[in-house]
Each structure stands twice: as C-alpha cells, then as structure tokens.
Amino acid sequence: MAGTVRVFALIMVACRVPLVDTSFQPALVLEMAKILLDNYCFPENLVGMQEAIQQAISSGEILHISDRKTLAAVLTAGVQGALNDPRLTVSYEPNYILITPPALQSLPTEQLIRLIRNTVKLEVMDNNVGYLRIDRIIGQETVSKLGRLLHDNIWKKVAHTSAMIFDLRFSTAGELSGLPYIVSYFSDSEPLLHIDTIYERPTNTTKELWTMPTLLGERYGKRKELIVLISKRTMGAAEALAYILKHLKRAVIVGERSAGGSVKVEKLSVGDSGFYITVPVARSVNPVTGQSWEVSGVSPSVTVNPKEAIGKAKSLIVIRKAIPKVVKRVSDIIKRFYSFKDKIPALLNQLAKTDFFTVVSEEDLAAKLNYELQSVFEDPRLYIKTMLGLSDSGLDTTPSFDDLNDPLFKLKILSGNNGYLRFDRFPAPTVLMGLEDRIKEKVWQPVKDTENLIIDLRYNTGGSTEALPILLSYMFDTSSNTHLFSIYDSVRNVTADFHTLRNIRGPSYGSRKGIYVLTSYYTAEAGEEFAYLMQSLQRGTVIGEITSGTLLHSKTFQVEETSLAINVPVINFIDIHGECWLGGGVVPDAIVLAEDAVERAREIIAFHKDIQALVQEVGDLLEKHYSVAEVADKVGRLLQSKLTEGLYRSVVDYESLASQLTADLQETSGDHRLHIFYCETEPESLHDVPKIPSPEEVGVIIDALFKVEVMSGNTGYLRFDMMEDIKVLRAIGSQLIKAVWSKLVNTDVLIIDLRYNTGGYSTAIPLICSYFFDAQPLKHLYTIFDRSTTTATKVMTLPEVLGQRYGSQKDIYILTSHMTGSAAEAFARTMKDLKRATVIGEQTIGGALSSGTYQIGNSILYASIPNQAVLSAVTGKAWSVSGVEPHIAVQANDSLNVAQKIIGTKHQKNNSGK
C-alpha cells in the first residue's frame, strides 16, 4: 500500500508551473495528509502516506500551481486515483461557512411529530397488503422519545397485514442508529441477529448493530412477505436498511440500483487556507457479506422502473404467498403418484428444506422446483412446467405424411432376400388379435423365409404399449418363453411381467435371424419402447435418428390457482436387466439421417455376415498365441457364446466391433493387455525391425534417451526413457560407455529413473542387468515361455560386458510411475525379484513383456496378443499382469526426494557407526 500512496503523493506534485508564490503548498499538503490520517475511514490504505509526502517535499517534487481552484481539482484527481474512492474531494472555498443543522432529537416534540407525518405514509391495500413509505430513517434517540406515538399512529395500523410493501424510493436521509428498531420488527425475538458493523475513524471506535430482544407492540416476524422498494434516489441509512433486509433473506428488493451513499461524510477545513477536504469518516461492513452498500449502492432482486415498482410488488406478493401452497401440492402429488416409491421420502425432504427466497416469478418457481427434484434423483419425466402460452397445436409433434391412412402394415421383400415391414401406429391388442389371421397371411407368412427383417418405425408415433408383447413374440422362438419387460403401476401398486406368447397364429421369425429397426425424430411412445426393447433384449440393431424422447406413462396435474403443472410418471417400464427406462430418446446403434437409414441398414446387414468368421478368427488367434492356454480357451468359448446370443447385434462397423471385442476379451481374461484395433493400413509393428543408427545419429540418441548426474554424497542418477534393442546398444556401446556409464560407475549409490520409460525392446534387459551383478556365477534373471513356439528359455546375465560393472554390492534405487511399462517394468521386476534394487514410486502399468500383432482374417482388424509368459527366477510362477508394486509407494513426483532422503539417512547411520 505504501507504493499506492507514493503514487498519490507524486500525483499531487506532478504539475510544475513556475508562478509567483507557491510556498504555501507543502504545508497544505501535509495538513491534508494529517486530516486524512485522523479521519479517513480506511486508515489501512494510508500506511506510509505521510513519509511519502515528506520525501516528495524534501526532494523538491512539489506542485507549482498558483490558481487555487485548479490546485484543488488536481489534488482531488490525485487523492481519488490513489485511494480509488470518489467520495474524497478537495475544494477551495474561502467564503464557505460551515452550518451544522440541529440534531433531530433536539427538536421540540411538536416539530418532530410534524416532520414524521411529512416523511411517513401508510395504507392498507387490497388483499390485506400493507403499504409503508418512509422518507427519513429516524435515529434511536428519536424512537425512544416518540416510541408510543410511532407505534399507535404508524406501526399498529399495518402490523396486522398479511404482507407488506416497504417503500424507500424517496428516502434520502436518516440515521443508522434507527436500523435495529426497524429490522427487529421484521425478525423474531430470538435469536438476536448481528445486522451491521460501523467503524468511525475520528473516535477509532467500532460499533455492532444487533436486533432488539424487546419491542413496543407486536412484531411483523420473518414469515410474512416483505417487498422493499428502492430507486436511484434511495440513499444513506435507507440503503443500509435495504441491504440488511436483502442479505438476511428477509425481503425481496424491487426497483433500480440505489444511489450508493455513505454512512457519514464530513467536509473538513484545511487550516485557514480556504481549502476543504471532504472525507468519509465512517464505514459499514455487513456481517453476512463482509462488504458494504456504500458507493456501489444496493442492487435490486427484481429490476423495474421505480414508477412501476408498486404494481410489480403486488404481483410478487401473490407469487410469493402461493409458494407454500404450490410446494405442498407438488409434494402431495409426488407422494401419491410417483412411480419410484423408494425415492419419495428424499424428494419430499428436499422440498421441505428448500429456500425459495430467490423466487420472484412462476418461471423461477418451476425452475427451482425442477432443480431441487433432479438434484435428488435424475428422472426427466418428473418436472414442473408453466402452461402459459401452450396450446394443443404447440404440443403437436405428429409428422405429416400423405400415407398415414394406408393399411396398418406395409411389406416388401428387398434384394438379398431381406424383408421390409413398416407400420406407423401400434394398434390396440383387440385390433391386433382381430386381424391376426390377415396379418399372418400378409406379413408373417411372406417374411418367414427372408434372411433379415427391416422394421421401419421412422413414421411410428406410438399407440398401445399393450401391443408390444404380441409383436415381440414373433421375434423369438415360440418355445422360448422369453421375459420381455415388466411394468410397475404406482397407482395400483402392482408389477406385471410380460413374456413372449406361445399361442401366436403366424409363423415365428425366430431368435437367430437379423432384425434391423429404423427410427427417426418422430418415432415416439410405443414406437420408442419397441426400439428400446429390441436393444435391451439384444434382439435387433437400431439404425437412424435419436427418437423423440416422448415421456410415456405420466400424468399431468394442474397446480391450483397458478399456471404451473407437474408431470409425474405413474408407471415404470423395466427391462430384463432391471433398468427403468426414464423416457429419454432411444440412441440408435448406428446414427444416421432418417432418409439414409434403409441404405445404412443394407450396409450393416452385409457387415454382419462377416462377424461370425471374424469372431471365430479371434478365438483361433488366442488359442494359437495367447500366453496362457487355459485362459485362451475360456475366452474363445465366451466369444462364441456371445455371438450365438446375439450380443454383437449392436456392432455396426469395424470400430464398434473392435471396441466390443476388446471389452469382452479384457473382462473375461482379466488381462488389460489384450486388445483389438482397426487400421486402414498395415501396422508397422508387424514388420518392426530395430534400426542401427549411423555415427551421426549416435550422439543425438544418447542425448535424447539418457540423462546423467552425480549428486551430493557421490550418488549417481541415471534416467532413460526407452528400452532400446540390444543390437542398437551394442552398436553404440563405446560411445554409451564414454558419455553415460563412465560418469556413474564409480558412484557409491545409483538411482535409476524409469518414471517416464514406457518400454521398448526386452532384448536389452539381460545386458543392462549384467552390469549390476558379478561376472560369475551367471545369474538367472527370468524364464520366457513363448506360446507360439511352445518353448521355454532361461534368461541369464552375460559373462562379459563392455566396460566396468557396477557390481552386486552397491545400493540401487529404481523410480517408477504408472507410465512405466513393457520392458522397463520387466527390468524393474527382475531387479526387485532378485533383491538387487529398492523400487520407489507408483505401481507400474502392467504391460506385456512381448505382444504380437496379428491380422484378423483379411479384414482391417488386428489383435494385440501377449504371446509370452514370464516366469520368476525365484518362485517359478508367472509374473502378474497388474504391474510392479514398489517397495515404497509414493507419488511419482515425490519418489526422487524420497530416494535421496533414504540414501542420506543410511549414509548418516554408516558414518555414525564408524
């Protein structure tokens, strides 16, 4: 802040105009500084001010302006800019006479009464709404003097009203000491409320304002509606009152932003110079917000032209009074009808404890209720809406098609022996049963021998849900007795299960052949349910647009005396997995424009013909290459089972097939390294051969891959972020020894940082490990079992290495992270198994030591299959796929510090033991 005040001081001395006599100016500035220090209500902003001004005077940086009014304007700009307070002004008024008006409480009683009568107006309006206008807030002493008169002539006349409009639009003066008296009438006697804090700088005192425990007459309390009117003329104590009532959530403020006055501003003379400085000498701090209304004013809750404020207040009172009734009505409806019975107590409890203080319109109320309900349980079918402006035509989303009156079912046999069936409404069960013989002849008989069936619901706007079991029964084998769905009726409190029917007359289409359901934005109600069930039953593939999301099985109840209505689901539609469909639009397996759906269905039908062979090929590749034979057999059988059960019907292209197969492989095997991917061009990994670098490339490779440092205590640090192939390491061996290893081999301790090493070639592991063991005897590191060749190979340290070994005695610490993978974690695991290193950091990724990439048939799908199992040299058991667990588990970014602390502690112990 000293810097800010320094700016203030320099602004005051910035203008240098040579004039006759400006010798008075240093004293003037110093006197002003003293006045500010003694009187300005933000003394903390003035720290260092006097010293800064004195320094400016001593250095000769002082204003040279002879015109005193110009000087006053310049000083005003300086002080306002430095302290960011527009209330601070400097003026030159040599003839100004300070007049102090008499204190209000010192006036004769008769004069006080006349003053109050002229500044207070009251009325009891229609519907028992009180109107109280106060143009001046009287102080505590005046209240004490006229208490009984004020009660009998003002307060008693409006205290019985059911709501009040408190008009402060014309209140421009008053005393803050009267605030506790007024606020107390609009609050309860207990608990007492801290409503404001006033700090006065001249006396350096702080006073807290609290509500009063006792009052003359009855309180208005905090339950009845209170609307406070303000305008840009509202100033001072009235602003404080409006601000307090707003932030106590006791009143809704209506009008325009208030003037932004002050608690107390005084005009103080600067000695006998004729200059005056206007200073805010007191400030208000609201205990709720920690801020103030001063300067910025009070912002209204509802902004309107002040001339229209009374009318707006009346309408708000109607809305606010209705809130408890609306909440009770909504709660009663939910309690009686909502279909999720287990959610009702939480919903009702949420509504009961909700604060509706911010609600100022029916739209606000609907939005608030919806927010609170959805915060408990997200059910898009349960919502409150306003009915204003809605009409039947506005709610109609039925498409206009010329052929809606055509026969119920339309059938074609398309090329490729694919059936096409379109129907635009679900008929009532009685109609459907009555037409069963005709439907058998015209629909099911002609399509029974087709290879696939396209069911077109793009123009289907709903109909009877009860028709679903009849139509769905034709999609399954007649002997299956398949559970289709269940319906819970909250009104009757019963649950009904629906199964396929065994007594259908027409031939069943069966459970094996493909069914493709076409949808559009217009697909609604029962049409959506049919599409949803075909997905959940895994019986068909849905193609087209997301459906309309029409909320089915709900009732709409009008909330009396409002334009609000509540939509409540009374039935839960439950699929075979126990999931309740909440009525949102059905998302197709293949999303395309409705007009492109038939063509896309043809493409998917052709793609589905290849799926069986592709799934079979995946199983064969696993059986041949996956490192754990029994798991490969289990996974292969599961894939065939899922294919038979139709679980790949939602797959519509190579991308979704790859994703589904990967999920199935990993879920069944527990091996996250197994995955299927698709690639338009052959992956490089199929022909991945390490490249021997040229002499020019060697230096670049070493600089890029290795970071070396000798830390305090002769501790070596080696970071490398990739495991290169052994052929590459041997090719660059001499340069590597010189640039990297020679700097580390003579250190006492070595930290190897693998936190950013995602792997590479495992062929280098024996060479790297050999440097950390003695030449003889050779050390068994691990055994590799290759499933493809069914051979087991023991991996040993090497008898000879280039350069000097680190040996088997010095301590080694390996740092790991969740990124450490593949060959890097194999190195860390080997060093841990053989108790040659302490591993610090995070559990590693659990990557395969070696994975093969295999093309699936002649497709663009490829399988990445771990084809080697690594057996521990210590236990003989296969390494876990879950990654290397560190000896000391810490966050990766902390692991280096932890390693250094351990090394330092061990070094101190060794030194103290000598």
Secondary structure, DSSP 8 states (H G I E B T S, - for coil): -HHHHHHHHHHHT--B---S--TTHHHHHHHHHHHHHHH-S-GGGGTTHHHHHHHHHHTT---B---HHHHHHHHHHHHHHHHT-TT-EEEE-TT--------GGGS-HHHHHHHHHHHEEEEEEGGGEEEEEESEE--HHHHHHHHHHHIIIIIHHHTT-SEEEEE-TT--EE-GGGHHHHHHHTS-SSS--EEEEEEETTTTEEEEEE--S--SS---TTTSEEEEEE-TT--THHHHHHHHHHHTT--EEEES------SEEEEEE-TTSSEEEEEEEEEEE-TTTS---TTT----SEE--GGGHHHHHHHHHHHHHHHHHHHHHHHHHHHHH-S-GGGHHHHHHHHHH---TT--SHHHHHHHHHHHHHHH---TTSEEEE-TT--HHHH------TTTTS-SEEEEEETTTEEEEEESSB--HHHHHHTHHHHIIIIIHHHTT-SEEEEE-TT---B-GGGHHHHHHTTS-TT---EEEEEEETTTTEEEEEE--S--SS----SSSEEEEEE-TT--THHHHHHHHHHHTT--EEEES-------SEEEEE-TTSSEEEEEE-EEEE-TTS-EE-S-----SEE--GGGHHHHHHHHHHHHHHHHHHHHHHHHHHHHH-S-HHHHHHHHHHHHHHHHTTTTTT--SHHHHHHHHHHHHHHHH--TT-EEEE-SS--GGGG-------HHHHHHHHHHHEEEEEETTTEEEEEE--B--HHHHHHTHHHHIIIIIHHHTT-SEEEEE-TT---B-GGGHHHHHHTTS-SSS--EEEEEEETTTTEEEEEE--S--SS----SSSEEEEEE-TT--HHHHHHHHHHHHTT--EEEES------S-EEEEE-TTSSEEEEEE-EEEEETTT-SB--TT----SEE--GGGHHHHHHHHHHHHHHHHHHH-
